[in-house]
Amino acid sequence: MTKACLVDSAGKKEGFAGPNLFIDMNIFKDDAPDWLAFSKHIAWSGRGMQGDFGQFKSLDSSSANAQNFAGIRDAFEIAETLSSNPRVLEVIRASRIGNLRNPQ
């Protein structure tokens, strides 16, 4: 949430203008799925963080449903991607929140 708050406060001066949806590209396993389109991409960095954000353009819900929304990481995969701790999944699973999912 920290990165999202920083990007939100960066606003128009850093390319995040108006009532738009900006998606952190880290949520995708590889490139963005073909059922999702962006009008532009914004490379952002600040306070020791960085990211690539796509400005949402459209969603092909029929194609997304047919592919079972393939290509989007789950919360555990996002944690692995963002964390520098090689044991991040162990830490999460040992926590209260980690008990919400079967660690198989």
Secondary structure, DSSP 4 states (H G I P E B T S, - for coil): -HHHHHHHHHGGGGT--SS--EEEGGGBSSSPPTTEEEEEEEEEEETTEEEEEEEEEEE-HHHHHHTTTTTB--HHHHHHHH-S-TTHHHHHHHSTGGGGS---
